[in-house]
Amino acid sequence: MGSVGASTLDEWLAFQAQAYPRAIDMGLDRLRIVLDRLFWRRPAIPVITVAGTNGKGSVVATCAAILGAAGYRVGTFTSPHLRDYRERIRIDKEPIDAAPLIRAFERIEAARGDVGLTFFEYNTLAALLLLEAAQLDAWVLEIGMGGRLDAVNVVDPDVAVVVSIGLDHQEFLGTTLEAIGREKAGIIRAARPAVLGSRRLPAVLEETAHALGAPLRRLGTEFDYARQDGVWHYRGPDWDLPGLPPPVLRGDTQFDNAATAIAAVEALGPRLRVSAGAVAAGLRAVRLVGRFQVLEGAGGEPTWILDVSHNPDAARVLADNLGKLPVRGRTFAVCGILADKDAVGIVSVLAGCVDRWFFVSLSGERGLSADLLAQRVGAHLSQAPSAHAAVADACEAARAQASPEDRIIVFGSFHTVGPALDWLESQGPSPVRG
């Protein structure tokens, strides 16, 4: 048992959740001190770092799948997790085992001395130790929040990717798209490629890249794609890839995300050679739970759609995807949103898509009760929502009222979708098939 009195993974996570006075305290100084004490050095392998308001997870998963299909061993670090903390650190797609994770926490605790660490900083340090130990061919890292002062930015990337910019985490990143873009531009490094994965991004991203001499690869300029007859065609500075299979992940925005991931891998150049066949195989192999994940009804059950959208931009994408997926019956929504999110913006975007609402309470420091959520957004709904203490309760209530022709969307937070997946799995023989 470690000096903190923790021996199991759950005990370590409980300790880390209360070890620092603030849940979020952005900056890199504390991590650098602890990494020096751990004698950690960044391996001389390619690193892709992905920032953005939405789409980060899709781009990370697609980069890793393409590199894996090319025969390379890849490690990824993402956050938050849906169901199991170990999902955050993956070696060749597999979540890290608990035992090495605990050993990493023990090393960090022994080294940090009087340096305080947030929950996410413990997570990032453990990821860096474990990815280094795995002796991989490449890393793909997801920024947790912002970029410039995010813990993941302690690692210098070879390719910096910014997928999208939207209004989220304004209390930490700024209240305008330009201010948020400036924070995310902080992952760009001098003379190393910067991949911009949206056709509309604040000018500060390009300005930062030019100032640093970072070669720009912009969606719609240096790289782009065309869709035709069930396939699509990617064109980049070096690659011309016709006849690609459509992304496994659903929704039009996933073509932008897939093209951005291909551009990031392409930007690695000759360091990791990737064939056109590996790109196609990687696109077919991508799996990412909770991103417009459609579970078709079976045995008289409604269809379930799971999406972690938790800001207005993501809600607009969800609304667009719902509009392009016809339903014969009604649309029910199981919705839980954290207190620091724009609940009005999220719900108002989807109000016209939903016939009946089931609000759920989320616990924790950032949690919001179903009743308070209803008070915040009630003016934007045509009928009063029902309020439920837990995600499982809301899922049960929605399922009880739904017919086989209906669909139930679960969205608003990772903290909503993860428990919904647990509940669906607990229903014996799965009521849905995905």
C-alpha positions as CSV (number, residue, x, y, z in Angstrom):
1,M,0.0,0.0,0.0
2,G,1.3,3.4,-1.0
3,S,2.0,6.3,1.4
4,V,-1.4,7.8,0.6
5,G,-3.1,4.7,1.9
6,A,-4.3,3.5,-1.5
7,S,-3.8,0.1,-3.0
8,T,-6.6,-0.4,-5.6
9,L,-7.2,1.8,-8.6
10,D,-10.4,3.1,-7.2
11,E,-8.6,4.1,-4.0
12,W,-5.9,6.0,-6.0
13,L,-8.5,7.8,-8.1
14,A,-10.5,8.8,-4.9
15,F,-7.3,10.2,-3.4
16,Q,-6.4,12.1,-6.5
17,A,-9.9,13.6,-6.8
18,Q,-9.5,15.4,-3.4
19,A,-5.7,15.9,-3.3
20,Y,-5.6,19.4,-4.8
21,P,-7.8,22.3,-3.7
22,R,-9.1,23.0,-7.3
23,A,-10.4,20.6,-9.9
24,I,-8.8,22.7,-12.6
25,D,-5.6,24.7,-12.2
26,M,-4.0,25.1,-15.7
27,G,-0.3,25.4,-16.2
28,L,2.8,23.3,-17.0
29,D,5.3,24.2,-14.2
30,R,4.1,21.6,-11.8
31,L,4.3,18.8,-14.4
32,R,7.8,19.9,-15.5
33,I,9.1,19.7,-11.9
34,V,7.7,16.2,-11.4
35,L,8.8,14.9,-14.8
36,D,12.4,16.2,-14.0
37,R,12.3,14.3,-10.7
38,L,11.1,11.2,-12.5
39,F,14.0,11.6,-15.0
40,W,11.4,11.3,-17.8
41,R,12.5,12.2,-21.3
42,R,10.3,12.4,-24.4
43,P,11.0,9.4,-26.7
44,A,12.4,10.2,-30.2
45,I,9.2,9.0,-31.9
46,P,6.5,10.9,-33.8
47,V,3.9,12.6,-31.7
48,I,0.6,14.0,-33.0
49,T,-1.3,16.2,-30.5
50,V,-4.9,17.1,-31.2
51,A,-6.8,20.1,-29.8
52,G,-10.3,21.4,-30.5
53,T,-13.7,22.1,-29.0
54,N,-15.3,19.2,-30.8
55,G,-14.0,16.3,-32.9
56,K,-10.8,15.6,-31.0
57,G,-11.7,12.0,-30.1
58,S,-12.7,11.2,-33.6
59,V,-9.4,12.5,-35.0
60,V,-7.3,10.7,-32.4
61,A,-9.1,7.4,-33.0
62,T,-8.7,7.7,-36.8
63,C,-5.0,8.7,-36.6
64,A,-4.4,5.7,-34.4
65,A,-6.4,3.3,-36.6
66,I,-4.5,4.3,-39.7
67,L,-1.1,4.0,-38.1
68,G,-2.1,0.7,-36.6
69,A,-3.3,-0.6,-40.0
70,A,0.2,0.4,-41.4
71,G,1.7,-2.0,-38.8
72,Y,2.9,0.5,-36.2
73,R,2.4,0.2,-32.5
74,V,0.5,3.3,-31.3
75,G,-0.3,4.7,-27.9
76,T,-3.1,7.2,-27.3
77,F,-4.1,9.4,-24.4
78,T,-7.6,10.8,-24.3
79,S,-10.0,12.2,-21.8
80,P,-12.5,12.0,-20.2
81,H,-13.5,8.4,-20.1
82,L,-17.0,7.0,-20.6
83,R,-17.1,3.9,-18.4
84,D,-13.6,2.9,-17.2
85,Y,-10.7,5.2,-16.3
86,R,-8.3,2.9,-18.0
87,E,-9.9,3.9,-21.4
88,R,-7.8,7.1,-21.2
89,I,-4.5,5.3,-21.9
90,R,-4.4,2.8,-24.7
91,I,-1.6,0.7,-26.1
92,D,-2.5,-0.7,-29.6
93,K,-6.2,0.1,-28.9
94,E,-6.3,-1.8,-25.6
95,P,-6.9,0.0,-22.3
96,I,-4.0,0.0,-19.9
97,D,-4.2,-2.6,-17.2
98,A,-4.8,-1.5,-13.6
99,A,-1.5,-2.9,-12.2
100,P,1.0,-0.8,-14.3
101,L,-1.3,2.2,-13.8
102,I,-1.1,1.8,-10.1
103,R,2.7,1.4,-10.3
104,A,2.9,4.7,-12.3
105,F,0.8,6.5,-9.6
106,E,3.2,5.2,-6.9
107,R,6.2,6.5,-8.8
108,I,4.5,9.9,-9.2
109,E,3.6,10.1,-5.6
110,A,7.2,9.2,-4.5
111,A,8.6,11.9,-6.8
112,R,6.2,14.8,-6.4
113,G,7.2,15.8,-2.9
114,D,5.5,19.0,-2.0
115,V,4.3,19.6,-5.5
116,G,0.5,19.6,-5.7
117,L,-1.2,17.9,-8.6
118,T,-4.7,18.0,-10.0
119,F,-6.6,14.9,-10.9
120,F,-5.9,15.5,-14.6
121,E,-2.2,16.1,-13.9
122,Y,-1.8,12.8,-12.2
123,N,-3.6,11.2,-15.2
124,T,-1.2,13.0,-17.7
125,L,1.9,12.0,-15.8
126,A,0.8,8.4,-15.6
127,A,0.1,8.4,-19.3
128,L,3.5,9.7,-20.2
129,L,5.3,7.2,-18.0
130,L,3.3,4.3,-19.4
131,L,3.5,5.3,-23.1
132,E,7.3,5.8,-22.7
133,A,7.7,2.3,-21.1
134,A,5.7,0.6,-23.9
135,Q,8.4,1.5,-26.5
136,L,5.9,2.5,-29.2
137,D,6.3,3.7,-32.8
138,A,4.0,6.7,-32.4
139,W,1.8,8.6,-29.9
140,V,-1.5,10.4,-30.5
141,L,-2.4,12.7,-27.6
142,E,-5.6,14.6,-27.0
143,I,-5.6,17.9,-25.3
144,G,-7.9,18.0,-22.3
145,M,-8.9,21.7,-22.4
146,G,-7.6,24.6,-24.4
147,G,-4.0,23.9,-25.4
148,R,-1.4,26.4,-24.3
149,L,-1.6,25.6,-20.6
150,D,-3.1,22.1,-20.8
151,A,-1.0,19.4,-19.1
152,V,-0.7,17.4,-22.4
153,N,1.1,20.4,-23.9
154,V,4.2,19.6,-21.8
155,V,5.0,17.2,-24.7
156,D,6.3,18.9,-27.9
157,P,4.3,17.5,-30.8
158,D,5.7,16.8,-34.2
159,V,2.3,17.6,-35.7
160,A,-0.2,19.9,-34.0
161,V,-3.9,19.5,-35.0
162,V,-6.7,21.9,-34.2
163,V,-10.0,20.4,-35.2
164,S,-12.5,23.1,-34.4
165,I,-13.1,26.2,-32.2
166,G,-16.3,26.8,-30.3
167,L,-17.5,28.4,-27.2
168,D,-16.8,26.1,-24.3
169,H,-14.9,26.4,-21.0
170,Q,-15.1,30.2,-21.4
171,E,-14.2,30.7,-17.7
172,F,-10.7,29.3,-18.4
173,L,-10.1,30.0,-22.1
174,G,-11.8,33.3,-22.8
175,T,-15.2,34.5,-23.9
176,T,-14.6,34.9,-27.7
177,L,-13.6,32.5,-30.5
178,E,-10.4,34.5,-31.0
179,A,-9.4,34.1,-27.4
180,I,-10.2,30.4,-27.3
181,G,-8.4,30.0,-30.6
182,R,-5.3,31.7,-29.1
183,E,-5.2,29.1,-26.3
184,K,-5.6,26.2,-28.7
185,A,-2.9,27.6,-31.0
186,G,-0.5,27.2,-28.1
187,I,0.1,23.6,-29.1
188,I,1.8,24.7,-32.4
189,R,5.5,24.4,-32.5
190,A,8.2,26.2,-34.5
191,A,8.9,24.7,-37.9
192,R,6.5,21.7,-37.3
193,P,3.3,21.1,-39.3
194,A,0.1,22.6,-38.0
195,V,-3.1,20.9,-39.3
196,L,-6.3,23.0,-39.2
197,G,-9.3,20.8,-39.5
198,S,-12.2,23.3,-40.0
199,R,-13.0,25.6,-42.9
200,R,-13.8,28.3,-40.4
201,L,-11.3,29.0,-37.7
202,P,-10.1,32.2,-36.0
203,A,-7.3,34.0,-37.8
204,V,-5.1,33.7,-34.7
205,L,-4.3,30.1,-35.6
206,E,-2.9,30.9,-39.0
207,E,-1.1,34.0,-37.5
208,T,0.5,31.8,-34.8
209,A,1.7,29.2,-37.4
210,H,3.2,31.9,-39.6
211,A,5.0,33.5,-36.7
212,L,6.5,30.2,-35.7
213,G,7.4,29.1,-39.2
214,A,5.1,26.1,-38.8
215,P,4.0,24.7,-42.2
216,L,0.2,25.1,-42.5
217,R,-2.1,22.3,-43.7
218,R,-5.7,23.7,-43.8
219,L,-8.9,21.9,-44.7
220,G,-10.1,23.4,-47.9
221,T,-6.7,24.8,-48.9
222,E,-3.7,22.5,-48.6
223,F,-5.9,19.4,-48.2
224,D,-9.5,18.7,-49.0
225,Y,-11.8,15.9,-50.1
226,A,-14.7,15.1,-52.4
227,R,-17.6,12.7,-51.8
228,Q,-19.0,10.6,-54.7
229,D,-21.1,7.4,-55.1
230,G,-20.5,6.0,-51.6
231,V,-16.7,6.6,-51.6
232,W,-14.6,9.7,-51.2
233,H,-11.4,11.2,-52.5
234,Y,-8.7,12.8,-50.3
235,R,-6.1,15.2,-51.8
236,G,-3.3,16.6,-49.7
237,P,0.2,18.1,-50.3
238,D,1.7,14.7,-50.9
239,W,-1.1,12.1,-51.0
240,D,-3.9,11.6,-53.6
241,L,-6.2,8.9,-52.3
242,P,-9.3,8.1,-54.4
243,G,-12.0,5.5,-53.6
244,L,-11.7,5.7,-49.8
245,P,-14.4,4.0,-47.8
246,P,-16.7,6.3,-45.8
247,P,-15.9,6.8,-42.2
248,V,-17.4,4.2,-39.9
249,L,-18.3,7.0,-37.5
250,R,-21.6,8.5,-38.6
251,G,-22.4,12.0,-39.6
252,D,-21.3,14.5,-42.3
253,T,-18.8,16.1,-39.9
254,Q,-16.9,12.8,-39.7
255,F,-15.6,13.3,-43.3
256,D,-14.0,16.5,-42.1
257,N,-12.5,14.7,-39.1
258,A,-11.3,11.7,-41.2
259,A,-9.7,14.1,-43.7
260,T,-8.0,16.0,-40.8
261,A,-6.7,12.7,-39.4
262,I,-5.3,11.7,-42.8
263,A,-3.6,15.1,-43.1
264,A,-2.0,14.7,-39.7
265,V,-0.6,11.3,-40.6
266,E,0.5,12.6,-44.0
267,A,2.3,15.4,-42.3
268,L,4.6,12.9,-40.5
269,G,6.3,12.5,-43.9
270,P,8.8,9.7,-44.4
271,R,9.3,9.0,-40.6
272,L,6.3,6.6,-40.7
273,R,5.5,5.3,-44.2
274,V,1.7,4.6,-44.7
275,S,0.2,3.1,-47.8
276,A,-3.1,4.0,-49.4
277,G,-4.3,0.5,-48.4
278,A,-3.5,1.2,-44.7
279,V,-5.4,4.5,-44.8
280,A,-8.5,2.6,-46.2
281,A,-8.1,-0.2,-43.7
282,G,-7.7,2.3,-40.8
283,L,-10.9,4.1,-41.8
284,R,-12.8,0.8,-41.7
285,A,-11.3,-0.1,-38.3
286,V,-12.1,3.1,-36.3
287,R,-14.3,2.5,-33.3
288,L,-15.4,5.3,-30.9
289,V,-18.2,4.8,-28.5
290,G,-20.7,7.6,-27.8
291,R,-20.2,9.6,-30.9
292,F,-23.6,9.4,-32.7
293,Q,-23.6,5.8,-31.9
294,V,-26.8,4.2,-33.2
295,L,-28.0,1.0,-31.5
296,E,-30.8,-0.4,-33.6
297,G,-33.9,-1.7,-31.7
298,A,-34.3,-5.5,-31.5
299,G,-37.1,-7.6,-30.2
300,G,-39.7,-4.7,-30.1
301,E,-37.2,-2.2,-28.6
302,P,-36.8,1.4,-29.7
303,T,-33.6,2.6,-31.3
304,W,-31.0,4.3,-29.0
305,I,-28.6,7.0,-30.1
306,L,-25.7,7.9,-27.8
307,D,-23.8,11.1,-28.3
308,V,-21.5,12.9,-25.8
309,S,-22.3,16.4,-27.3
310,H,-21.9,18.9,-24.5
311,N,-21.8,22.3,-26.1
312,P,-24.0,24.2,-28.6
313,D,-21.7,23.4,-31.6
314,A,-21.8,19.7,-30.9
315,A,-25.6,19.9,-30.3
316,R,-26.0,21.5,-33.8
317,V,-24.1,18.6,-35.3
318,L,-26.3,16.1,-33.4
319,A,-29.4,17.9,-34.6
320,D,-28.2,17.8,-38.2
321,N,-27.4,14.0,-37.9
322,L,-30.9,13.4,-36.4
323,G,-32.5,15.2,-39.3
324,K,-30.7,13.0,-41.8
325,L,-31.7,9.8,-40.0
326,P,-35.5,9.4,-40.5
327,V,-37.7,8.0,-37.7
328,R,-41.2,6.7,-38.1
329,G,-42.1,7.4,-34.5
330,R,-41.2,9.9,-31.8
331,T,-37.8,11.1,-30.5
332,F,-37.3,11.0,-26.7
333,A,-34.2,12.6,-25.1
334,V,-32.4,11.5,-21.9
335,C,-30.3,14.5,-21.1
336,G,-27.9,15.4,-18.3
337,I,-25.6,18.4,-18.5
338,L,-22.9,19.7,-16.2
339,A,-23.4,22.9,-14.3
340,D,-20.6,24.8,-16.1
341,K,-22.0,24.1,-19.6
342,D,-24.3,26.2,-21.7
343,A,-27.4,24.2,-21.0
344,V,-29.7,26.7,-22.7
345,G,-27.6,26.8,-25.8
346,I,-27.5,23.0,-26.0
347,V,-31.2,22.3,-25.3
348,S,-32.5,25.1,-27.5
349,V,-30.7,23.7,-30.5
350,L,-32.3,20.3,-30.1
351,A,-35.7,21.4,-28.8
352,G,-37.3,21.1,-32.3
353,C,-36.0,17.5,-32.7
354,V,-37.3,16.1,-29.5
355,D,-40.9,15.1,-28.6
356,R,-40.4,14.2,-24.9
357,W,-37.6,15.1,-22.4
358,F,-36.2,13.1,-19.5
359,F,-33.8,15.2,-17.5
360,V,-31.3,13.5,-15.3
361,S,-29.2,14.7,-12.3
362,L,-25.4,14.5,-12.6
363,S,-23.4,14.3,-9.4
364,G,-20.0,15.6,-8.4
365,E,-18.4,19.0,-8.0
366,R,-19.6,20.1,-11.5
367,G,-22.9,18.3,-11.3
368,L,-26.4,19.8,-12.0
369,S,-29.7,18.4,-10.7
370,A,-32.5,17.5,-13.1
371,D,-34.7,20.1,-11.4
372,L,-32.2,22.9,-11.8
373,L,-31.6,21.9,-15.5
374,A,-35.4,22.1,-16.0
375,Q,-35.5,25.6,-14.5
376,R,-32.6,26.8,-16.7
377,V,-34.1,25.6,-20.0
378,G,-37.8,25.2,-19.4
379,A,-38.7,28.3,-21.4
380,H,-37.2,26.7,-24.5
381,L,-39.4,23.5,-24.3
382,S,-42.9,23.1,-25.5
383,Q,-43.7,20.6,-22.7
384,A,-42.5,20.1,-19.1
385,P,-39.7,17.5,-18.9
386,S,-39.6,14.7,-16.3
387,A,-36.8,14.7,-13.8
388,H,-34.9,11.7,-12.6
389,A,-32.2,11.2,-10.0
390,A,-30.0,8.9,-12.0
391,V,-29.3,8.1,-15.7
392,A,-30.6,4.6,-15.3
393,D,-33.9,5.9,-13.9
394,A,-34.3,8.2,-16.9
395,C,-33.4,5.5,-19.4
396,E,-35.9,3.1,-17.8
397,A,-38.6,5.7,-17.9
398,A,-38.0,6.6,-21.5
399,R,-37.9,3.0,-22.5
400,A,-41.2,2.3,-20.7
401,Q,-42.9,5.0,-22.8
402,A,-41.3,4.3,-26.1
403,S,-42.7,2.1,-28.9
404,P,-40.5,0.1,-31.3
405,E,-40.9,2.9,-33.9
406,D,-39.5,5.5,-31.5
407,R,-35.9,6.5,-30.8
408,I,-34.2,7.6,-27.6
409,I,-31.2,9.9,-27.8
410,V,-28.9,10.1,-24.8
411,F,-26.7,13.2,-24.7
412,G,-25.3,16.2,-22.8
413,S,-22.2,14.8,-21.2
414,F,-19.8,11.9,-21.0
415,H,-21.3,11.5,-17.5
416,T,-24.7,10.9,-19.1
417,V,-23.7,8.5,-22.0
418,G,-21.3,6.3,-19.9
419,P,-24.0,5.3,-17.3
420,A,-26.5,4.8,-20.1
421,L,-24.2,2.3,-21.7
422,D,-23.8,0.6,-18.4
423,W,-27.6,0.4,-18.0
424,L,-28.2,-0.9,-21.5
425,E,-25.6,-3.6,-20.9
426,S,-27.3,-4.6,-17.7
427,Q,-30.5,-5.4,-19.3
428,G,-29.7,-9.1,-19.8
429,P,-29.6,-10.0,-23.4
430,S,-29.0,-6.6,-25.0
431,P,-32.1,-4.8,-25.9
432,V,-30.3,-3.2,-28.8
433,R,-27.7,-4.3,-31.4
434,G,-24.9,-2.0,-32.6
